Amino acid sequence: MSHHTSLRRGRKAATATLIAAAAALALTACQDDGSGVKSGAPAAPSAATSDSGSATGSASDSSSAASGSSSSEAASQSPSGQASKGTAVRTASARTAAAASTDTSADRCTAEELGLRLGRADVGAGNIRYPLVFTNNGSTSCTLRGYPGVSLIQRDGQMIGKPATREGAAGRAVTLKPGGSAYAVLHTIQDGLNDEPCWKSPYLLQTYPPGSKDAMTLRTSELRVCGGRFTVTALEPGAGQ
């Protein structure tokens, strides 16, 4: 073997050794450096993290949608102030109507053909009495007999206290010619005659003529019931005071 052949083989062996050493160094550089991220490549977001973020967003969106839906349903199902007021008025009206006399006369006066007013108070000996006057505004005669149903109503439609109770005899039928009147007497007592407090001042007086299913109302704050005393007499001819 010649000297030149041995020299070439030695150079090849040295070159192979250098290549192997470089490869080893590169492999070492790519090993885990203890941070959990490979040193030789940028860290990429894991699939689990992305899916979790999407799931969270979806759940949040669903929750928001459900919340919005529930709010809409609650809003649609919640009664308004007007609905509550209407219910209160109907309840008060039913109780007032029940306190009226039943008059089945064919010619009885109806609420549609009657006018209504509250007369001047008559005060004496601790008692306060008001004539409640019904006037026939129709074109033909009609009759009234018995007790009207009467109650006091506050602004929100709630009844104040309870309907007036009946006082005295039922009386006889009163025939009202066109323009004619009949009246009942509302009775209460003055403040301080007993330990019961006065009721609130009313916003409306509500009444049902005997036998009528239709209410009549009168705007007044004058009639204030005290001592728990609130009665109504049967109708009689005339306009009271």
Secondary structure by P-SEA (a helix, b strand, c coil): ccaaaaaaaaaaaaaaaaaaaaaaaaaaaaccccccccccccccccaaaaaaaaaaaaaaaaaaaaaaaaaaaaaaacccaaaaaaaaaaaaaaaaaaabbbbccccccccccbbbbbccccccccbbbbbbccccccccccccccccccccccccccccccccccccccccbbbbccccbbbbbbbbbccccccccccccccbbbbbcccccbbbbbbcccccccccccccccccccccc
